[in-house]
Amino acid sequence: MAQSSSSVAPEVEAKLIIPRASDLRAIARLRRLGEHPLRPRGVAHLHSLYLDTPELNLARHGVALRVRQDGERWEATAKWAGRSDGAVHERPEL
């Protein structure tokens, strides 16, 4: 049975431009972002591959299909159109 976008948890991300290294270091020192606790995660080396048909059918319909490798772990995700408010983007992700 197909899931509707209302039953899929959204991905929320902020896309930031950090002009100075000192700004990035200040962000790295944060321990809370509003009500959300933050913790250091270390460095991750990811390899991502985006897939589509030769005719780009997925992209034309606003769908991104990604396979990502993080060490020995593999993850496949599908994302489609959502909404943006400035630098904050929210969209369904399976």
QUIGI-V829944 format. One record per residue. N is the residue number from 1. RES is the residue in three letters. PHI is phi in degrees with one decimal (none if undefined). Layout:
n->N res->RES phi->PHI
n->N res->RES phi->PHI
This chain:
n->1 res->MET phi->none
n->2 res->ALA phi->-71.9
n->3 res->GLN phi->-94.1
n->4 res->SER phi->-82.9
n->5 res->SER phi->-63.6
n->6 res->SER phi->-73.7
n->7 res->SER phi->-98.2
n->8 res->VAL phi->-105.6
n->9 res->ALA phi->-64.6
n->10 res->PRO phi->-81.3
n->11 res->GLU phi->-93.4
n->12 res->VAL phi->-120.9
n->13 res->GLU phi->-141.4
n->14 res->ALA phi->-108.6
n->15 res->LYS phi->-104.8
n->16 res->LEU phi->-112.2
n->17 res->ILE phi->-105.4
n->18 res->ILE phi->-108.3
n->19 res->PRO phi->-74.3
n->20 res->ARG phi->-129.3
n->21 res->ALA phi->-59.6
n->22 res->SER phi->-63.4
n->23 res->ASP phi->-66.1
n->24 res->LEU phi->-64.4
n->25 res->ARG phi->-63.9
n->26 res->ALA phi->-64.1
n->27 res->ILE phi->-63.3
n->28 res->ALA phi->-62.9
n->29 res->ARG phi->-81.7
n->30 res->LEU phi->-63.0
n->31 res->ARG phi->-113.3
n->32 res->ARG phi->-143.4
n->33 res->LEU phi->-127.2
n->34 res->GLY phi->62.5
n->35 res->GLU phi->-85.4
n->36 res->HIS phi->-97.8
n->37 res->PRO phi->-72.1
n->38 res->LEU phi->-116.6
n->39 res->ARG phi->-144.3
n->40 res->PRO phi->-64.0
n->41 res->ARG phi->-118.9
n->42 res->GLY phi->82.4
n->43 res->VAL phi->-90.3
n->44 res->ALA phi->-121.3
n->45 res->HIS phi->-108.4
n->46 res->LEU phi->-109.4
n->47 res->HIS phi->-124.8
n->48 res->SER phi->-115.3
n->49 res->LEU phi->-131.1
n->50 res->TYR phi->-97.3
n->51 res->LEU phi->-115.0
n->52 res->ASP phi->-159.5
n->53 res->THR phi->-80.2
n->54 res->PRO phi->-57.6
n->55 res->GLU phi->-89.2
n->56 res->LEU phi->59.9
n->57 res->ASN phi->-60.9
n->58 res->LEU phi->-64.8
n->59 res->ALA phi->-59.3
n->60 res->ARG phi->-63.7
n->61 res->HIS phi->-102.6
n->62 res->GLY phi->74.0
n->63 res->VAL phi->-111.1
n->64 res->ALA phi->-116.5
n->65 res->LEU phi->-115.9
n->66 res->ARG phi->-125.8
n->67 res->VAL phi->-115.6
n->68 res->ARG phi->-129.7
n->69 res->GLN phi->-111.0
n->70 res->ASP phi->-127.9
n->71 res->GLY phi->66.4
n->72 res->GLU phi->-89.4
n->73 res->ARG phi->-93.5
n->74 res->TRP phi->-116.7
n->75 res->GLU phi->-142.4
n->76 res->ALA phi->-116.5
n->77 res->THR phi->-133.8
n->78 res->ALA phi->-122.7
n->79 res->LYS phi->-130.5
n->80 res->TRP phi->-140.7
n->81 res->ALA phi->-51.4
n->82 res->GLY phi->-139.2
n->83 res->ARG phi->-139.4
n->84 res->SER phi->-128.9
n->85 res->ASP phi->-134.4
n->86 res->GLY phi->66.9
n->87 res->ALA phi->-84.4
n->88 res->VAL phi->-95.9
n->89 res->HIS phi->-117.4
n->90 res->GLU phi->-133.4
n->91 res->ARG phi->-154.3
n->92 res->PRO phi->-64.3
n->93 res->GLU phi->-142.7
n->94 res->LEU phi->-106.3
